[in-house]
Amino acid sequence: MSILNINNLSVEYIGDKSSTQALKNISIDVDENQIVGIVGESGSGKSTLIKSVMRILSAPGLITSGEVIFDNKDILKMSDEEIFDIRWKGISLVKQKALNSLNPVTKIGYQMSLPFRYHMGLSKVDAEQKARDLLDLVNIDLIHFDSYPHELSGGMRQRVIIAMAMALQPKLIIMDEPTTALDVITEHEIIDSIRSLQNKLNFSIIFITHDLNLLLQFADKVCVLYDGELVDYGSVDEIKLGGKHNYTKKLLDSMPKINLLNEKINEKNNNETKILSLENINVKYQLGSWLSPEILHAVNDVSLDLYKGKITSIIGESGSGKSTIAKVITGLEDLESGNILHFDGKKFSDMEHNLALRKKVQMIFQDPFSALNPIHSVLHHFERPLLRFGMCSKNEIKSKTLDLLEMVELTPAEEFLYKFPHEMSGGECQRVCIARALCSNPDLIIADEPTSMLDVSIRSDILNLFIKLKEEFNLSILLITHDIASASICSQDIIVLKKGKIVESGLSENIIKSPKHDYTKNLISASMDDWFKNNCKEK
């Protein structure tokens, strides 16, 4: 029996001069106690679909036709009071970024008790007891009841959000990319928690993701969105066989797998010119209040070397210290102790805030949409760095920008010059960010989770672009990632980080085929493909 029926839903975004159709006659049914996965690239309409179902679509979005039937009532025709009653009790939402969904200055326990107080009218004591029961349900120790969101790991925060979504026992939970940017081990733990909770409480799930491989592991039905259209819809077995649409086949072919067969990656690099060294670096954060401070050792006695013309990956779970190391190298984070030697053995402290350092080291961030100013064109994003670093004159900015866009395979480049971020896909925006990082002709690029926000169909394209840039410009790249499969595609060296410490490092082939540390084995196991099963040495 269906609990949700989306029938011929169409949505447009109304602009001053033109309109864009975001959804085109979408029809999806969700049955009781069923997991329906919705997969698609950035801009395919996934988020618009969620907002329409939840009645939270804001201007300039406009639902032009269709109906959303829940419990035999059309959500699109309900009053505000009726919608208020349905949210939390009938349908609840788990958003993508758990840290953004939680109040950073309010303790977890208090936040979890609010649905019980506002929707059920429970007393403070009774609501807090319900919140404790929820924490126990998602296997979070009760000592975290009085913790703040930043004191929890990414996986724990996500479980808190899932627990809150289940607070009033809704019939349907919509999960919008709940595992994006989590390491594969934490991702599997979240999925296992979702399965277990669904079996206990018998609710249905709409699971939104750009990772088809993830859906194929646990969903009952899979919907494939492409350019606002539902191009494939079927059981997991039907989709595994290739589905009906070419885009589905492309998604299946693009799923990252652990790879050691790329000779260009595994061949020995005879150029062992060291460009950067970290020597016993330590970074600490003080948590809690000044009355009862707690010290978090984010980076603990880490030493590593980076070499010219090599791609090195740092792999680890959320909170392992990966991004902190990236910030330290670029001068965005202070050291507690240790040394950073940049280029020719100069200490970082001697080069801090030096334009020469900024020119040599560039960074690419995780979310390309947040990294670009939404009110400026692509050309505008290149003007300042090109002039600031003295790479060209004002008259040459346009031609230089065109050259950079062509380097990152945004062609024809002229069509992208005056585009704004919202007019491009996630992959195109990330290529713009990569091109902008190349403005200063750097020796080292630090890429912090550059593919985690992108759909699987373009992840491999971005990784292959890194390989191309490394080969053409003898560029060094430090890839920060939680995905060992992605690292194996493009990296010559892999460094495995856990709780701020390096637990294993070496050549990619050696790390993948003969892992020594249990944590590395678990990471590989979670990403294991058939080739690896047949070739991994038993330890």
Backbone torsions as a table, in degrees:
resi	resn	phi	psi	omega
1	MET	NA	132.2	-178.4
2	SER	-79.2	140.3	173.5
3	ILE	-106.6	-18.3	177.9
4	LEU	-139.4	130.9	176.4
5	ASN	-127.8	114.6	174.0
6	ILE	-98.8	118.0	-173.0
7	ASN	-120.9	114.7	173.1
8	ASN	50.2	46.4	-178.0
9	LEU	-80.3	127.1	176.8
10	SER	-128.2	139.7	-178.5
11	VAL	-135.7	139.2	175.2
12	GLU	-124.3	150.7	170.0
13	TYR	-106.0	117.3	-172.9
14	ILE	-90.0	119.4	176.6
15	GLY	-103.4	175.2	-179.9
16	ASP	-65.3	-37.8	-175.6
17	LYS	-111.1	-25.1	-178.0
18	SER	-152.8	168.8	179.2
19	SER	-121.4	151.5	178.1
20	THR	-119.4	127.1	179.1
21	GLN	-84.9	112.5	-176.0
22	ALA	-87.7	-34.0	177.3
23	LEU	-132.5	138.6	-175.3
24	LYS	-126.7	97.6	173.9
25	ASN	52.7	55.8	-179.1
26	ILE	-82.8	130.1	175.9
27	SER	-130.8	120.3	-178.9
28	ILE	-141.2	138.1	175.0
29	ASP	-113.9	139.2	176.0
30	VAL	-120.9	120.5	-179.4
31	ASP	-89.3	168.6	178.1
32	GLU	-61.7	138.4	175.8
33	ASN	55.3	37.9	-177.9
34	GLN	-120.4	146.7	174.3
35	ILE	-106.5	115.2	177.2
36	VAL	-108.7	119.1	179.4
37	GLY	-95.1	139.1	176.1
38	ILE	-121.6	120.2	-175.7
39	VAL	-123.1	147.9	178.2
40	GLY	175.7	163.2	-178.2
41	GLU	-76.7	172.3	175.5
42	SER	-58.9	131.7	-179.8
43	GLY	86.0	6.7	-178.5
44	SER	-80.3	-15.1	178.4
45	GLY	112.0	7.0	-177.1
46	LYS	-60.4	-51.8	-177.3
47	SER	-67.2	-36.0	177.2
48	THR	-62.2	-38.8	178.3
49	LEU	-62.4	-45.4	179.2
50	ILE	-60.6	-48.8	-177.8
51	LYS	-61.7	-34.9	179.0
52	SER	-68.5	-43.6	179.6
53	VAL	-63.8	-39.9	-178.4
54	MET	-83.8	-4.3	-177.0
55	ARG	60.4	42.8	177.0
56	ILE	-122.4	17.7	177.9
57	LEU	-72.9	124.8	-177.4
58	SER	-108.7	166.7	178.5
59	ALA	-60.5	143.7	11.0
60	PRO	-89.8	15.1	178.4
61	GLY	-71.1	140.1	-178.3
62	LEU	-143.9	123.1	174.9
63	ILE	-77.2	116.3	-173.9
64	THR	-96.4	-22.3	178.5
65	SER	-165.0	165.6	176.2
66	GLY	104.7	179.1	178.7
67	GLU	-146.1	154.2	177.0
68	VAL	-126.3	101.8	-174.3
69	ILE	-95.1	120.4	175.4
70	PHE	-128.9	123.7	-176.8
71	ASP	53.3	43.5	176.4
72	ASN	66.4	17.1	176.9
73	LYS	-126.6	143.6	179.6
74	ASP	-83.8	111.7	-178.9
75	ILE	-57.9	-35.0	-175.8
76	LEU	-68.4	-15.5	-178.9
77	LYS	-108.0	2.5	-177.4
78	MET	-75.9	153.8	173.6
79	SER	-76.5	168.0	179.1
80	ASP	-61.0	-36.6	-180.0
81	GLU	-66.4	-40.8	179.0
82	GLU	-66.7	-39.0	177.9
83	ILE	-64.0	-40.4	179.1
84	PHE	-59.4	-40.0	-179.5
85	ASP	-68.9	-32.4	-178.4
86	ILE	-74.9	-40.4	-179.1
87	ARG	-64.1	137.0	-174.8
88	TRP	76.9	-50.7	-176.0
89	LYS	-79.6	-40.1	-178.6
90	GLY	-102.2	-50.8	179.3
91	ILE	-130.6	132.0	175.3
92	SER	-126.1	164.0	-172.1
93	LEU	-127.7	131.8	172.1
94	VAL	-107.6	114.6	-176.2
95	LYS	-84.9	166.8	-172.5
96	GLN	-66.3	-50.3	-174.0
97	LYS	-101.4	102.7	-174.8
98	ALA	-61.1	-38.0	-177.2
99	LEU	-64.2	-34.0	178.5
100	ASN	-76.2	-20.7	-178.5
101	SER	-85.2	-15.6	-178.4
102	LEU	-106.0	144.7	177.4
103	ASN	-71.8	118.1	-173.2
104	PRO	-67.4	-18.2	-176.3
105	VAL	-109.0	12.8	-179.7
106	THR	-123.1	138.6	-177.1
107	LYS	-67.6	151.1	-175.6
108	ILE	-57.3	-47.4	-176.6
109	GLY	-58.4	-43.0	179.7
110	TYR	-63.6	-44.0	-179.4
111	GLN	-63.0	-38.9	-178.7
112	MET	-71.4	-22.1	-178.8
113	SER	-82.6	-17.4	-173.8
114	LEU	-61.0	-43.7	178.7
115	PRO	-57.5	-35.9	-179.6
116	PHE	-69.7	-33.9	-178.3
117	ARG	-77.3	-42.5	-175.0
118	TYR	-82.2	-35.2	-175.7
119	HIS	-97.3	-25.5	-177.8
120	MET	-113.4	-10.2	177.9
121	GLY	71.0	23.8	-179.4
122	LEU	-73.8	156.9	175.5
123	SER	-70.8	166.5	-179.6
124	LYS	-59.0	-43.2	-178.1
125	VAL	-65.6	-47.1	-178.7
126	ASP	-66.4	-38.9	179.9
127	ALA	-65.3	-39.8	179.4
128	GLU	-67.9	-33.4	176.2
129	GLN	-67.0	-39.2	175.6
130	LYS	-61.4	-39.4	179.3
131	ALA	-64.4	-39.4	177.3
132	ARG	-64.1	-39.2	177.8
133	ASP	-62.0	-38.0	178.6
134	LEU	-66.3	-42.1	177.6
135	LEU	-58.6	-43.3	179.3
136	ASP	-64.6	-35.5	-178.7
137	LEU	-64.1	-34.5	-179.4
138	VAL	-100.9	18.6	172.6
139	ASN	61.0	43.8	172.9
140	ILE	-111.6	127.9	-177.7
141	ASP	-59.0	139.2	-176.8
142	LEU	-65.9	-12.5	176.5
143	ILE	-64.8	-18.5	-179.7
144	HIS	-87.6	2.2	179.2
145	PHE	-58.1	-36.2	-179.3
146	ASP	-102.0	18.9	177.6
147	SER	-86.6	156.7	172.5
148	TYR	-92.6	157.7	-176.7
149	PRO	-53.1	-40.8	-176.6
150	HIS	-69.3	-12.4	179.4
151	GLU	-88.0	-2.6	178.2
152	LEU	-105.6	154.1	174.8
153	SER	-71.9	167.5	179.3
154	GLY	-59.0	-41.3	179.5
155	GLY	-66.3	-39.1	179.0
156	MET	-67.2	-40.9	177.8
157	ARG	-61.5	-39.7	-179.5
158	GLN	-66.4	-37.1	178.0
159	ARG	-68.1	-33.2	175.8
160	VAL	-61.9	-45.2	179.8
161	ILE	-63.6	-40.7	178.0
162	ILE	-63.8	-41.4	178.1
163	ALA	-61.8	-42.8	179.0
164	MET	-63.8	-36.9	179.1
165	ALA	-64.2	-27.4	-179.2
166	MET	-91.8	0.4	-170.9
167	ALA	-52.8	-45.7	-175.4
168	LEU	-103.0	20.9	176.2
169	GLN	51.4	60.9	179.2
170	PRO	-70.5	161.5	177.3
171	LYS	-80.2	-25.0	-176.3
172	LEU	-138.7	131.3	174.0
173	ILE	-117.9	126.2	176.1
174	ILE	-98.5	122.7	-177.5
175	MET	-113.1	113.3	-176.3
176	ASP	-98.6	100.2	178.6
177	GLU	49.3	53.1	-173.9
178	PRO	-70.8	-13.7	-177.8
179	THR	-114.5	6.3	179.7
180	THR	-60.5	134.5	177.8
181	ALA	73.1	6.5	172.6
182	LEU	-91.7	147.3	177.3
183	ASP	-66.3	162.2	-172.1
184	VAL	-64.0	-32.9	179.4
185	ILE	-66.7	-48.5	178.3
186	THR	-63.7	-38.3	178.0
187	GLU	-58.4	-45.3	179.0
188	HIS	-65.2	-37.1	178.2
189	GLU	-64.0	-41.3	178.9
190	ILE	-63.5	-44.8	-179.9
191	ILE	-63.5	-41.9	177.7
192	ASP	-61.7	-40.1	177.9
193	SER	-62.8	-43.3	180.0
194	ILE	-61.9	-45.1	178.8
195	ARG	-59.9	-46.8	-177.5
196	SER	-62.5	-44.5	-178.8
197	LEU	-66.2	-38.6	179.4
198	GLN	-64.3	-38.9	178.5
199	ASN	-65.3	-34.5	-179.4
200	LYS	-76.5	-40.7	-168.6
201	LEU	-108.1	-9.3	174.5
202	ASN	57.4	56.0	173.5
203	PHE	-113.3	162.0	177.5
204	SER	-96.9	158.6	-176.1
205	ILE	-135.2	134.3	162.0
206	ILE	-105.5	117.5	-174.0
207	PHE	-111.5	111.4	-178.5
208	ILE	-94.8	132.2	179.7
209	THR	-160.2	164.2	169.5
210	HIS	-104.5	5.7	-175.2
211	ASP	-107.5	95.7	-179.2
212	LEU	-63.5	-37.1	-179.7
213	ASN	-57.2	-39.4	179.0
214	LEU	-64.7	-45.4	-179.4
215	LEU	-61.6	-38.0	-176.7
216	LEU	-65.9	-13.8	-178.9
217	GLN	-84.2	-23.2	-171.6
218	PHE	-147.9	-10.3	-177.6
219	ALA	-77.8	158.0	174.3
220	ASP	-90.6	-42.7	176.8
221	LYS	-130.7	152.3	-179.6
222	VAL	-127.0	130.4	174.4
223	CYS	-111.6	131.2	-179.9
224	VAL	-109.5	117.1	177.7
225	LEU	-99.6	138.4	176.6
226	TYR	-146.7	119.0	178.7
227	ASP	53.5	42.0	176.0
228	GLY	80.7	2.7	-179.5
229	GLU	-115.4	147.2	174.0
230	LEU	-85.6	99.9	-172.9
231	VAL	-94.1	-17.4	177.3
232	ASP	-148.5	144.6	-177.0
233	TYR	-157.7	114.1	-178.4
234	GLY	-175.3	-176.2	178.3
235	SER	-71.1	165.1	178.5
236	VAL	-58.2	-42.2	-179.3
237	ASP	-63.0	-38.8	179.1
238	GLU	-66.4	-40.7	179.9
239	ILE	-69.0	-39.3	178.8
240	LYS	-58.7	-31.2	-179.5
241	LEU	-78.0	-0.7	176.0
242	GLY	117.4	-10.0	179.1
243	GLY	63.8	-162.0	-176.1
244	LYS	-107.4	-21.2	-171.4
245	HIS	-109.9	149.8	-179.9
246	ASN	-62.6	-31.9	179.7
247	TYR	-65.0	-37.3	176.3
248	THR	-61.8	-43.3	177.8
249	LYS	-62.6	-38.6	178.3
250	LYS	-64.2	-41.7	177.3
251	LEU	-60.3	-44.0	179.9
252	LEU	-63.7	-41.0	-179.2
253	ASP	-71.1	-23.8	-174.5
254	SER	-90.7	-5.4	-176.8
255	MET	-61.0	123.4	-176.9
256	PRO	-65.5	135.4	177.8
257	LYS	-127.3	150.2	175.8
258	ILE	-58.8	128.0	-170.1
259	ASN	-133.7	125.4	174.0
260	LEU	-122.6	10.5	-172.5
261	LEU	-96.4	1.1	179.9
262	ASN	-83.8	104.3	-174.8
263	GLU	-63.3	-32.7	-178.5
264	LYS	-65.1	-30.2	179.9
265	ILE	-80.8	-40.7	-172.0
266	ASN	-87.2	-10.8	179.6
267	GLU	-68.4	148.6	-176.1
268	LYS	-71.8	135.7	176.6
269	ASN	-94.2	113.8	-176.9
270	ASN	-77.1	-14.4	178.2
271	ASN	-86.0	100.5	-176.9
272	GLU	-104.6	40.1	178.4
273	THR	-75.2	117.3	-178.2
274	LYS	-78.6	130.0	179.6
275	ILE	-111.3	-15.1	-179.4
276	LEU	-159.9	140.7	175.7
277	SER	-134.7	134.9	168.9
278	LEU	-104.5	128.8	-177.2
279	GLU	-119.1	104.1	174.2
280	ASN	50.1	49.8	-176.9
281	ILE	-81.9	145.6	178.2
282	ASN	-134.3	136.1	175.7
283	VAL	-131.9	128.6	-179.5
284	LYS	-125.3	147.4	174.3
285	TYR	-122.4	142.4	175.0
286	GLN	-96.3	122.6	178.8
287	LEU	-108.8	167.0	178.7
288	GLY	77.7	-171.2	-178.3
289	SER	-87.8	169.4	179.3
290	TRP	-69.1	-20.4	178.0
291	LEU	-76.7	-35.3	179.6
292	SER	-134.4	68.2	-176.8
293	PRO	-70.4	146.6	172.9
294	GLU	-123.0	138.4	-177.8
295	ILE	-102.6	124.0	174.7
296	LEU	-102.1	120.8	178.6
297	HIS	-88.2	88.3	-173.4
298	ALA	-69.5	-39.5	176.1
299	VAL	-130.3	124.7	-169.4
300	ASN	-122.1	98.7	172.1
301	ASP	56.6	50.2	-177.7
302	VAL	-91.6	131.6	174.1
303	SER	-129.3	134.1	177.0
304	LEU	-159.3	160.6	178.3
305	ASP	-124.7	141.4	173.9
306	LEU	-117.5	142.5	-173.6
307	TYR	-120.5	154.1	179.9
308	LYS	-61.6	133.6	175.0
309	GLY	73.3	22.1	179.1
310	LYS	-122.5	147.1	169.8
311	ILE	-102.9	119.3	178.9
312	THR	-115.6	133.8	179.3
313	SER	-108.8	136.9	168.6
314	ILE	-106.8	120.5	-174.9
315	ILE	-115.9	141.3	176.2
316	GLY	178.4	168.0	-179.5
317	GLU	-76.0	172.7	175.7
318	SER	-59.0	133.1	179.6
319	GLY	82.3	10.5	-178.4
320	SER	-81.5	-13.7	179.3
321	GLY	107.8	6.0	-177.2
322	LYS	-59.5	-54.7	-176.7
323	SER	-67.7	-30.1	177.3
324	THR	-63.1	-41.3	177.2
325	ILE	-61.8	-42.6	178.3
326	ALA	-60.4	-42.4	-179.8
327	LYS	-67.9	-35.2	178.0
328	VAL	-63.2	-46.0	-177.8
329	ILE	-62.5	-37.7	-177.6
330	THR	-88.2	0.4	178.0
331	GLY	82.3	14.0	179.6
332	LEU	-89.6	-5.4	-179.6
333	GLU	-139.6	140.5	-179.4
334	ASP	-86.6	149.4	176.8
335	LEU	-88.2	144.9	168.2
336	GLU	-79.7	-42.3	177.0
337	SER	-162.6	167.7	-179.4
338	GLY	103.9	175.6	-177.9
339	ASN	-128.7	148.7	171.6
340	ILE	-121.5	118.4	179.5
341	LEU	-103.1	115.2	179.5
342	HIS	-105.6	124.9	164.0
343	PHE	46.1	115.7	178.7
344	ASP	62.9	22.2	174.7
345	GLY	76.7	9.1	179.5
346	LYS	-73.2	136.8	177.7
347	LYS	-74.0	147.9	-179.4
348	PHE	-59.4	-38.4	-177.7
349	SER	-60.4	-26.3	179.6
350	ASP	-82.4	-16.7	-175.0
351	MET	-113.1	0.4	-173.6
352	GLU	-57.6	136.9	-179.1
353	HIS	61.4	15.3	178.8
354	ASN	-84.8	133.0	-179.3
355	LEU	-59.5	-31.1	-179.9
356	ALA	-62.3	-38.8	178.6
357	LEU	-67.3	-45.3	-179.5
358	ARG	-60.7	-32.6	-179.6
359	LYS	-72.7	-33.9	-175.6
360	LYS	-82.8	-28.2	-176.1
361	VAL	-120.8	121.7	178.0
362	GLN	-123.4	157.5	-175.3
363	MET	-128.2	141.4	174.2
364	ILE	-115.9	128.0	-172.7
365	PHE	-96.7	169.1	-173.2
366	GLN	-65.7	-48.4	-174.1
367	ASP	-101.8	104.7	-176.5
368	PRO	-64.8	-29.9	-179.5
369	PHE	-69.3	-36.7	178.0
370	SER	-75.6	-25.0	-177.4
371	ALA	-79.1	-15.8	-179.9
372	LEU	-110.1	141.2	178.8
373	ASN	-73.8	120.6	-173.7
374	PRO	-66.0	-17.9	-176.7
375	ILE	-98.8	5.4	-179.5
376	HIS	-118.9	149.9	178.5
377	SER	-77.2	169.6	177.3
378	VAL	-58.5	-46.1	-178.4
379	LEU	-57.5	-41.4	-179.2
380	HIS	-62.1	-33.8	-179.3
381	HIS	-67.3	-18.4	-178.2
382	PHE	-98.0	-19.1	-174.1
383	GLU	-60.3	-51.4	-174.4
384	ARG	-65.1	-51.2	-179.9
385	PRO	-62.5	-37.1	179.7
386	LEU	-64.1	-41.7	179.0
387	LEU	-75.4	-41.9	-177.6
388	ARG	-60.5	-39.9	-178.4
389	PHE	-92.2	5.8	176.2
390	GLY	65.1	34.8	-176.3
391	MET	-85.5	-19.2	178.4
392	CYS	-166.7	170.6	175.8
393	SER	-86.4	171.1	179.3
394	LYS	-59.0	-37.9	-178.2
395	ASN	-68.9	-18.7	-176.0
396	GLU	-99.8	-2.4	-174.5
397	ILE	-58.2	-45.9	-176.7
398	LYS	-62.9	-47.3	-178.4
399	SER	-66.9	-37.0	178.3
400	LYS	-66.5	-40.6	178.3
401	THR	-63.5	-40.9	177.3
402	LEU	-60.4	-41.6	178.4
403	ASP	-61.7	-43.1	-178.4
404	LEU	-66.7	-40.2	178.7
405	LEU	-64.6	-37.0	177.6
406	GLU	-68.9	-33.0	177.5
407	MET	-59.3	-36.0	-177.9
408	VAL	-97.8	16.0	172.0
409	GLU	65.8	34.3	169.8
410	LEU	-95.8	92.3	-174.6
411	THR	-130.3	149.0	-7.9
412	PRO	-67.7	132.3	-171.9
413	ALA	-60.2	-32.4	-178.1
414	GLU	-59.2	-29.7	-177.9
415	GLU	-73.3	-16.9	-177.5
416	PHE	-99.7	-14.9	-173.3
417	LEU	-53.7	-43.5	-172.3
418	TYR	-109.9	16.4	175.5
419	LYS	-79.1	152.6	174.3
420	PHE	-102.7	159.2	-176.8
421	PRO	-51.3	-40.9	-177.1
422	HIS	-69.1	-12.1	179.5
423	GLU	-93.0	3.6	-178.7
424	MET	-123.3	158.0	175.5
425	SER	-75.5	170.4	177.8
426	GLY	-60.5	-40.9	179.3
427	GLY	-65.3	-39.8	178.3
428	GLU	-66.6	-41.0	177.4
429	CYS	-62.7	-39.8	179.9
430	GLN	-67.6	-35.2	175.7
431	ARG	-65.0	-36.9	175.0
432	VAL	-61.9	-42.6	178.6
433	CYS	-63.2	-39.1	178.4
434	ILE	-65.8	-44.2	178.7
435	ALA	-61.8	-39.7	178.9
436	ARG	-64.6	-36.9	177.4
437	ALA	-64.7	-26.2	179.7
438	LEU	-81.4	-6.7	-176.9
439	CYS	-53.3	-40.0	-174.0
440	SER	-90.4	6.3	-175.6
441	ASN	53.0	57.8	-172.6
442	PRO	-73.7	161.5	172.3
443	ASP	-89.0	-28.0	-176.4
444	LEU	-135.8	130.7	171.7
445	ILE	-115.8	129.2	175.5
446	ILE	-103.0	117.5	-178.4
447	ALA	-108.5	107.2	-174.9
448	ASP	-94.2	101.4	-179.3
449	GLU	50.0	53.5	-171.7
450	PRO	-70.9	-13.9	-177.6
451	THR	-116.6	-1.6	-172.8
452	SER	-68.9	-24.6	179.5
453	MET	-94.0	2.1	-174.5
454	LEU	-104.0	152.1	178.3
455	ASP	-71.3	158.0	-171.2
456	VAL	-63.7	-25.7	-177.0
457	SER	-68.2	-19.5	-179.8
458	ILE	-118.1	-1.5	177.6
459	ARG	-59.8	-49.6	-177.0
460	SER	-63.9	-31.2	177.4
461	ASP	-63.3	-42.3	179.4
462	ILE	-66.9	-42.1	179.2
463	LEU	-64.6	-40.7	177.2
464	ASN	-66.6	-30.9	175.4
465	LEU	-64.4	-40.5	176.2
466	PHE	-59.5	-42.5	178.8
467	ILE	-61.2	-44.3	-179.7
468	LYS	-61.5	-45.7	-179.3
469	LEU	-65.4	-38.6	177.2
470	LYS	-59.9	-44.1	-176.4
471	GLU	-73.1	-39.4	-175.9
472	GLU	-74.9	-34.8	-172.9
473	PHE	-117.0	8.1	-177.5
474	ASN	51.9	42.9	-173.1
475	LEU	-87.3	142.8	173.4
476	SER	-96.3	136.7	-178.8
477	ILE	-132.4	129.3	172.1
478	LEU	-104.5	110.7	-177.4
479	LEU	-97.6	116.8	175.9
480	ILE	-94.7	122.5	-175.7
481	THR	-153.8	158.5	172.3
482	HIS	-104.6	-0.1	-172.1
483	ASP	-110.5	105.2	-177.3
484	ILE	-68.3	-25.1	176.6
485	ALA	-66.0	-43.5	177.6
486	SER	-63.5	-40.7	179.2
487	ALA	-62.2	-38.6	-177.4
488	SER	-69.1	-21.5	-179.4
489	ILE	-71.8	-36.5	-169.9
490	CYS	-127.5	-7.8	-172.2
491	SER	-98.7	143.0	172.2
492	GLN	-89.5	-33.5	179.1
493	ASP	-123.8	146.0	177.4
494	ILE	-128.1	134.8	175.0
495	ILE	-118.7	125.3	-178.1
496	VAL	-103.0	124.3	-175.1
497	LEU	-116.3	136.6	175.8
498	LYS	-143.5	125.1	179.2
499	LYS	50.4	43.9	174.7
500	GLY	82.3	-0.6	-178.3
501	LYS	-119.4	146.8	172.7
502	ILE	-79.7	119.8	-179.5
503	VAL	-100.8	-17.7	179.7
504	GLU	-166.0	144.5	176.4
505	SER	-155.3	156.0	178.9
506	GLY	157.1	-168.8	177.0
507	LEU	-62.3	143.9	-178.2
508	SER	-53.7	-46.0	-177.2
509	GLU	-60.3	-42.1	-179.2
510	ASN	-68.2	-40.5	-179.7
511	ILE	-64.1	-43.6	-176.1
512	ILE	-72.4	-45.3	-173.7
513	LYS	-82.5	-29.9	-176.5
514	SER	-134.4	62.5	179.9
515	PRO	-65.8	141.8	-177.8
516	LYS	-103.1	-38.7	-175.4
517	HIS	-88.4	143.8	-178.5
518	ASP	-58.9	-37.0	-179.0
519	TYR	-65.1	-41.1	177.3
520	THR	-62.2	-41.9	178.5
521	LYS	-61.1	-39.9	179.8
522	ASN	-66.9	-40.5	177.3
523	LEU	-60.3	-44.7	-178.8
524	ILE	-67.7	-42.1	-179.5
525	SER	-59.6	-39.2	-179.1
526	ALA	-68.7	-21.8	-179.5
527	SER	-110.2	12.3	-168.2
528	MET	-66.3	137.2	172.5
529	ASP	-116.1	177.0	-175.2
530	ASP	-61.7	-38.7	-179.6
531	TRP	-60.2	-44.0	-178.0
532	PHE	-65.7	-40.8	-179.8
533	LYS	-56.7	-35.7	-176.6
534	ASN	-83.4	-16.8	-171.6
535	ASN	-120.4	-12.1	-179.1
536	CYS	-72.6	134.2	176.8
537	LYS	-75.8	138.4	176.2
538	GLU	-73.9	134.3	-179.2
539	LYS	-108.7	NA	NA
